[in-house]
């Protein structure tokens, strides 16, 4: 199928999916699908594809598995390259949508999950026979969700974002302490579980701070001139944290022995920053809701 025809077919499936609460006809009639939206590795634009999925067995059964089969082609599909560059993805089901971190399985774990997928959908085994590349299995790990009954308004949104960042940072620290990063001097190695969560955290943190610096803080500074010194200090904290996260992202390709130390230093700086920001900003933001 030519690329334009394939894109048109995909869009028709997407439109039908969204119009009918996840139900589609044609070749996918009776199948369970999700819509996966990734961020283009080069373009930075959203890219949505319909995919079949399998629910992961065991303790993490809430996660979904999607397979980068590309019909048995010798190249990974574009959406797989996208999620390696931008691990935070959006998943649409027939009844809702949520954010997830996309983590390709590695080594023996990939073999176990691919065997589970083939048991559920034997056609994936046929796709593997058509190509020499090991077809990736990607675990869609649902991210932190705001607790029900939380605070509303701008203050609530700030707390939700900070809660998300704290939860992702906790996952990264747990993975590092569990041996997700290894290094014996020189070039180390890093597991995809740690890499994907670390990258998702850093990219989300960068976006959050840029949004504050460009929008929220100038807006508040105009209305609260007495807080200009506070916003100046917060801006300085943003720059320090940005430098630490840039160093951490660069270290993902060669962690070495200092990787865990970088994670811990960023953790200390960010936790202190979030606490400071909440203490000063939340009372002001709550007055805007009155």
Secondary structure, 3 states (H helix, E strand, C coil): CCHHHHHHHHHHHHHHHHHCCCCCCHHHCCCCEEEEEEECCCCCCEEEEEEECEECCHHHCCCEEEECCHHHCCCCCHHHHHHHHCCEEEEECCCCEEEEEEEECCHHHHHHHHHHHHHHCCHHHHHHHHCCCCCCEEEEEECCCCCCCCCCHHHHHHHHHHHHHHHHHHHHHHHHHCCCEECCCCCCEECHHHHHHHHHHHHHHHHHHHHHHHHHHHHHHHHCHHHHHHHHHHHHHHHHHHHHHHHHHHHCCCCCCCHHHHHHHHHHHHHHHHHHHHHHHHHHHHHHCC
